[in-house]
């Protein structure tokens, strides 16, 4: 029997070290990126960096935007600015008090507005395909929580992004 090498699999490797509830994380690869996590004081942290839960929700929005760019290219539509709001509702009874139950978010809601030149039918296909192809969306959806994904198609115009620049 011969083994098949999958050339489409990309390993994502991360190392982390910390004390208490704070960590410093480094991505491995040709270009490494470093970031920190901490927790609210109620969870034993100092709130000196975003909580891992904020990173999970941030991964959801940013992965949706990356996936949307790939899907738009496949569908031949142009994209402009994105605006996201995501809310994850977490019952902390399991995490903090050790209660029986599921430590996962009970629900996650994504609200996205994206500028496109797509008509209504193409935009509906675009949103469906982004949800299907986004690895982080699929992590949340397949976990069994209540997942709401609402996208609005805004006219494609020239307007500045509302986010901070990547370099300062």
N, C-alpha and C positions, 0 to 999 in steps of 0.2 A: 504494500500500500504506500502510495506517495503522498506526501503532505502538500497541500495547496497553500502557497504564500499569498496572503491577502494584501495587495498593495494599496487598498483603500482605507486601511486601519491606521490611524494616527494615534500614537501614545501621548497622553497628556500626563506629565509627571510633576508632582509637587512635593517639596520637602517642607517640614514645619518643625519648629521648636518653640518651647515657651515655658512659662511658670504660671501657676494659678490658672486663671481663665484666659490669659493673654497669650497670643502666639505671633510669631514672625514667620511668614511663609515665603517661599521662593519657588518660582516655576523653573523647571529644568528645560534646556533646549538651547538653540543657537543664540537666542536673546533671552536672558532671564529677567523676570519681573519680580519685584518684592512688594509685599503688602502685609499689613498687620490686622489682627482682629482682637477684640476685647468684648466685654459684656457690660450690661447695665449694672450698677451697684447692687440692685436687688438679686442679681445672679452671681454676685461675688466679684464683679469687675470694677473698673474705674471709669468706664465709658470713654477711654482714651483713643479708641478706634472703632470702626463699625463692628457690629455684632455679626457673627457668622450667618445669622438669619437675614440680615440686610444684604450680605453678599449673595446669599441664595436668591433673594428677590431681584437684586441687581443683575445677577447672571441671567435670570429669566428675561428681563427687558433687553439686555444687550444681545443675548443669543437670538431673540426674536428679530432684532434689527439686522444682525448679520444674515440670518436666514431669509429675511424679507428681501435683502439686497440680492441674494442668490436667486430667489424665486422670481423677483421682478425681471431679472435678466432673462430667465427662461421663458417668461411670459411676454417679453418685449414691452414692458411698461417702464416709464421713468418715475423715479422717486425724488422727492425733495426732503424737507425736514420731517423729523419724527418727534412726537411728544408722547411720553408714557407716564402712566400712574399705575402702580401696582400695590395691592393691599393683601397681606397674608394675615389671617386671623389665627392666633395660636392660644389654645387653652394651656396655660403653664402648669396645671396641676400635676401632670406626669413629670415634666422636667424639674420643677422646683420641689414639689412635695413627695414625689415618688408614687403618686396615685396610680391605680390600675388604669389602663387605657392606651391610647395611641398618642405618642409624643409629636406626631406630625401636625402641620397646620391643619385646621379643620376646613378652611377654604382659602382660595387664592383667586383674586380678581385682577385681570389685566384690562386696562383701558388704554388704547393706543389711537393716536391720530397721526396719519401719515399723508403727506402731500403726494398725489399721484396724478397721472394722466389717464388712468383706467376708467372704463365705463363700469356701471354697477355690476354687471355679470362677471366681468373680468376681475373686479375688485373682490367679489365674493369668492371666486376661485383662488385668488391670491391669498386671502386670509386663511382659507381652508388648507391650502398647501403649506403656508408658513407654519401653522399649528402642527400639521402632520410631520413636517421635516425638521422642526426645531428640537434638538436633543434635550434642552432644558425644559421646554414645555412638556415633552413626553415624560420626563422624570416626574414632574408634578402630576400630570394627568394619570399616569399609570400607578401612582402611589395610592389612588383611590379617594383623594380629597375632592371636595367640590371645587371645580375649576370653571371660572367664567372668563371668556376671552372676547372682548368687545372692541372692534376696530371701526374707526371712522375715516372715510375717504375725504380728504380736504383738497381743494383746488391746488394744483401745482403752481406756485408763485415764487418769486424771489424774496425771501425773508430770512433774516439771520436766525441761526439756531439759538435756542434758549440755553444751551449747555455751555459750560466753561470750555475753553480750548484745551486740547490734550497737552500742550506745552505752555508753560507760563514763564 
